[in-house]
Amino acid sequence: MTRAGQRRIPWLLVVPALAFVFAFHFIPIGFGSYYAFTDWNLLGHAHWIGLRNFRDILHDPTARAALWHTLQLTFCFVIIVNVLGLALALALDRTLKTRHFLRLVFFAPVVISPIAIAYVWQEIFYYQGALNRILDDIGLGSLKQVWTGDPSTAIWSILAVMVWQYTGLAMVLYLAGLQGISDDVREAALIDGAPLWLRFRRVMLPLLAPALTVSATLTLITGLRVFDQVYALTSGGPVTATYTMVYEIYQQSFVVGRYGYGTAFSLLLAALICFVALTQLALLRRNEARL
């Protein structure tokens, strides 16, 4: 077989999978996108209205608030999860005897349904829940409040649940990066007498750049698509204090019945995720090349 034929075989093997993805994913999305330009309410006929839905979104204060809450949650989520995940990975890398058990404990929340976890945390956040009882027991009863019912704390309660669940995912990704760093590199830095912080900054962190790229991109997409925690913990409240873009799509499409409006919002969210994720990926890849 010629070299050209050998190169062609892997592409031919991918064709069935690509055909399946296009048939059951991209083609339905393309047909569904048509409704973003209609006034369909799930019941009657869809009437073409052009860009009216998109204009309504731009002038809707609730939609703008949902965008702000989503970006706010995502920014804090990406930073906190990656910092904590990296810290856990460094702590549980090689020396601790119970590291395998602790890795399992920290990763376990990742494989549990987000909606189930959110309902458990809902009980914790109640005024008579575990969190306020602990504050009472340690003498900080003055800090008790309805955590998900106060506009100033509700969104941060959602953030806390997301961080608790997904820090283990970042930890595993960084652990995979640490396992790829050879002992020779670590020992060379140690023999040179470099202090701990300098070894981390000049040796470990550059070699962990690919893991950082993957972890930051995954957590960014997860943050922009947050829904389950909002639905279970606050239902977007109090009032609209915790509305996110996905929750606004759900409300407009399946509660209010403005399916066309909800579809238009979905397209904007998809465009935002693609733009932000690809921009972040490009910046992190460039940073990898410099390191």
C-alpha positions in Angstrom: 0.0 0.0 0.0 1.3 3.4 -0.9 2.0 6.1 1.8 -0.9 8.2 0.5 -3.2 5.2 1.0 -2.0 4.7 4.5 -2.7 8.3 5.4 -6.2 8.0 3.9 -7.3 5.1 6.1 -7.5 7.0 9.5 -9.7 9.6 7.8 -12.0 6.9 6.4 -12.3 5.3 9.8 -13.5 8.7 11.2 -16.2 9.2 8.6 -18.9 7.1 10.3 -18.5 8.9 13.6 -18.5 12.3 11.8 -21.6 11.3 9.9 -23.4 10.3 13.1 -22.5 13.6 14.8 -23.7 15.7 11.8 -26.9 13.7 11.5 -27.9 13.8 15.1 -26.3 16.9 16.4 -25.4 19.6 13.9 -28.2 19.2 11.5 -30.9 19.3 14.2 -29.2 22.4 15.6 -29.3 24.0 12.2 -33.0 23.3 11.7 -33.8 24.4 15.3 -31.9 27.7 14.8 -34.7 28.7 12.3 -37.0 29.3 15.3 -34.8 32.0 16.6 -36.1 34.2 13.8 -39.8 33.4 14.5 -42.4 34.1 17.2 -43.2 30.4 17.8 -44.8 29.6 21.2 -44.7 25.8 20.9 -48.4 25.7 20.0 -49.3 27.6 16.8 -47.5 28.2 13.6 -44.1 29.9 13.6 -44.2 33.3 11.9 -41.0 34.9 10.6 -40.0 38.0 12.5 -36.4 38.5 11.5 -34.1 39.8 14.2 -36.8 41.0 16.6 -36.0 38.4 19.2 -32.3 39.5 19.2 -33.3 43.1 19.6 -35.6 42.2 22.4 -32.8 40.4 24.2 -30.5 43.4 23.9 -33.2 45.7 25.4 -34.3 43.3 28.1 -32.9 44.2 31.6 -33.4 40.7 32.8 -31.4 39.3 29.9 -28.6 41.7 30.6 -28.6 40.8 34.3 -28.5 37.1 33.4 -25.4 37.8 31.2 -23.7 39.7 34.0 -24.5 37.0 36.6 -23.1 34.3 34.2 -19.9 36.2 33.6 -19.5 37.0 37.3 -20.0 33.3 38.3 -17.7 32.0 35.5 -14.8 34.4 36.2 -14.8 33.5 40.0 -15.4 29.8 39.3 -12.5 29.4 36.8 -10.0 31.1 39.1 -11.0 29.5 42.4 -11.4 25.9 41.0 -8.1 26.0 39.2 -6.2 27.5 42.2 -7.7 24.9 44.6 -7.3 22.1 42.1 -3.6 22.9 41.6 -3.1 23.1 45.3 -4.7 19.7 45.9 -2.8 18.2 43.1 0.5 19.4 44.5 -0.4 18.2 48.0 -1.5 14.7 46.8 1.1 14.2 44.2 3.6 11.6 45.6 4.6 11.8 49.2 1.4 11.5 51.2 0.6 7.9 52.1 -3.2 8.4 52.0 -3.0 10.2 48.7 -5.0 7.6 46.7 -7.9 7.6 49.2 -7.9 11.4 49.4 -7.9 11.7 45.6 -11.0 9.5 45.5 -12.7 11.6 48.1 -12.0 14.9 46.4 -13.0 13.6 42.9 -16.2 11.8 44.0 -18.4 14.9 43.8 -17.5 15.3 40.1 -19.3 12.0 39.1 -22.5 12.8 41.1 -25.4 14.5 39.4 -25.2 18.3 39.9 -28.9 18.5 40.5 -28.7 16.0 43.3 -25.7 17.8 44.9 -27.6 21.1 44.7 -30.6 19.7 46.5 -28.3 18.4 49.3 -26.7 21.8 49.6 -30.2 23.4 49.6 -30.8 21.6 52.9 -27.4 22.9 54.2 -28.2 26.5 53.3 -31.6 26.6 55.0 -31.9 28.9 58.0 -32.2 25.9 60.2 -29.7 23.9 58.1 -26.3 22.6 59.0 -24.3 25.7 58.0 -26.2 28.0 60.4 -26.1 25.3 63.2 -22.3 25.1 62.9 -22.1 28.9 63.1 -24.1 28.7 66.3 -22.0 26.0 67.7 -18.7 28.0 67.2 -20.1 31.2 68.6 -20.8 33.0 65.2 -24.5 33.0 65.4 -24.6 36.6 64.4 -23.6 35.5 60.9 -26.7 33.3 60.4 -28.9 34.1 57.5 -31.0 32.6 54.7 -28.0 32.1 52.4 -30.0 31.4 49.2 -32.7 33.9 50.0 -30.6 37.0 50.4 -29.6 38.8 47.1 -26.2 39.6 48.5 -25.3 35.9 49.2 -27.4 33.8 46.9 -25.1 33.9 43.9 -22.1 33.2 46.1 -23.9 30.2 47.6 -24.3 28.8 44.0 -20.6 29.5 43.4 -19.6 27.6 46.6 -21.5 24.5 45.5 -20.0 24.6 42.0 -16.5 25.0 43.5 -17.1 22.1 45.9 -18.2 19.8 43.1 -15.7 20.6 40.4 -12.4 21.2 42.2 -11.7 17.5 42.1 -11.9 17.6 38.3 -9.2 20.3 38.1 -7.2 18.3 40.7 -7.2 15.2 38.4 -6.1 17.2 35.4 -3.2 18.7 37.2 -2.2 15.4 38.7 -2.0 14.0 35.2 0.3 16.9 34.3 2.4 16.3 37.4 2.8 12.6 36.6 4.3 13.6 33.3 7.1 15.5 34.9 10.1 13.2 35.2 11.9 12.7 38.5 15.2 13.8 36.8 13.8 17.3 36.3 12.6 17.5 39.9 15.9 16.3 41.3 17.9 18.6 39.1 16.0 21.6 40.5 16.4 20.3 44.0 20.2 19.8 43.6 20.6 23.3 42.2 19.3 24.5 45.6 16.4 26.4 44.2 13.8 27.4 46.9 10.4 25.8 46.8 8.6 28.8 45.2 11.2 29.2 42.5 11.1 25.5 41.7 7.3 25.7 41.3 7.4 29.0 39.3 10.3 28.1 37.0 10.1 24.4 36.7 6.7 22.9 37.6 4.3 25.6 36.3 5.8 25.8 32.8 5.5 22.0 32.5 1.9 22.1 33.8 0.9 24.7 31.1 -0.9 22.0 28.9 -2.9 20.8 32.0 -3.8 24.4 32.8 -5.0 25.0 29.3 -7.3 22.0 29.5 -8.6 22.6 33.0 -9.2 26.4 32.4 -11.1 25.7 29.2 -13.3 23.0 30.7 -14.1 25.0 33.8 -14.9 28.1 31.6 -17.4 26.1 29.6 -18.9 24.6 32.7 -19.3 28.0 34.3 -21.0 29.6 31.3 -23.5 26.7 31.1 -24.5 26.7 34.8 -28.1 25.8 35.3 -28.7 22.8 37.7 -27.4 24.6 40.7 -29.4 27.7 40.0 -32.6 25.7 39.4 -32.3 23.7 42.6 -30.9 26.2 45.0 -32.6 29.5 44.1 -34.9 29.1 41.0 -33.3 32.3 39.8 -34.3 34.2 42.9 -34.6 36.1 45.0 -36.5 38.0 42.3 -33.9 37.7 39.5 -30.7 38.0 41.6 -29.3 34.7 40.4 -30.7 34.5 36.8 -28.1 33.1 34.5 -28.2 32.8 30.7 -29.2 29.1 30.7 -31.8 29.7 33.3 -33.2 32.6 31.4 -33.4 30.4 28.3 -35.3 27.8 30.3 -37.7 30.4 31.7 -38.5 32.0 28.4 -38.8 28.8 26.5 -40.6 26.4 28.8 -42.3 28.6 31.5 -43.3 31.8 29.5 -43.7 29.9 26.2 -41.5 32.2 24.1 -39.7 29.4 22.3 -38.4 31.7 19.5 -37.0 34.1 22.0 -35.4 31.3 24.0 -33.8 29.8 20.8 -32.4 33.2 19.9 -30.9 33.5 23.4 -29.5 29.9 23.0 -27.7 31.0 19.8 -26.2 34.0 21.6 -25.0 31.8 24.4 -23.5 29.3 22.0 -21.7 32.1 20.2 -20.5 33.5 23.6 -19.1 30.1 24.7 -17.3 29.6 21.4 -15.8 33.1 21.4 -14.7 33.1 25.0 -13.5 29.5 25.0 -11.5 29.8 21.8 -10.0 33.1 22.8 -8.9 31.7 26.2 -7.6 28.6 24.5 -5.6 30.6 22.0 -4.1 32.8 24.8 -3.2 29.8 26.9 -1.6 28.0 23.9 0.5 31.1 23.2 1.5 31.2 26.8 2.5 27.5 26.5 4.8 28.4 23.6 6.5 31.2 25.5 7.1 29.0 28.5 
